[in-house]
C-alpha cells in the first residue's frame, strides 16, 4: 500500500515542528487503522487456509472413492458398460 505524499509530508512536518505530545496524538489517532489492517489480513489468510483445507479434504475423499471403485471392480464394470454402449 502506498501512502499519499501529502500524508507523509504532514507527518514529517509534525515530527520536525510540533512537540511530542502532538506526535503521541498522531500515534493514537492512526493506531486503530494499523490494527484494523492487521485484523483484515489475518482474516483473509485464515479464509485462504480454510479453503485450502476444504480442497485437501475433497481431494482425499475423491481419492478414496477412486480406490474403492478400483478395488471393488465397479470401475471396470462401468467402463465395459460404457464401451459396449458406445460400440452399439
Secondary structure, DSSP 8 states (H G I E B T S, - for coil): ----HHHHHHHHHHHHHS-HHHHHHHHHHHHHHHHHHHHHHHHHHHHHHHHHHHHHHHHHHHHHHHHHHHHHTHHHHHHHHHHHHHH-
